[in-house]
Amino acid sequence: MEFRQLIRDRPSQRILFLSHAVRQMSRPDRMISTADVRKVIEEGEIIEDYPEDTRGRSCLILGRGRDGRPIHIVCAPKDEYLAIITAYIPEEAQWSKDFRTRIKS
């Protein structure tokens, strides 16, 4: 099965929000909801692939939250769930205007 399809199939099963993701999502300047995360997973695009990640293959997905703001999610599909490693609002100073490419410093 294609990697992208693995990610899209997992939310129909279960999503596990790792503690780091919960902390990042609940920061007052972010307030990213689980509904926002699901929307990004369903509609977003993989902009970086991490096949050698120590947690298992993972990727960075760019999508839009329910309010239209850009959101990045790092996730890893497991056999029985999709692990959400982190979720954040990308900073304009660190990303291209479309939030798809990191700006080299």
Secondary structure, DSSP 8 states (H G I E B T S, - for coil): --HHHHHHHHHHH-EEE-HHHHHHHTSTTT---HHHHHHHHHH-EEEEEETT-TTSSEEEEEEE-TTS-EEEEEEEE-SS-EEEEEEE---GGGB-TTSSSB---
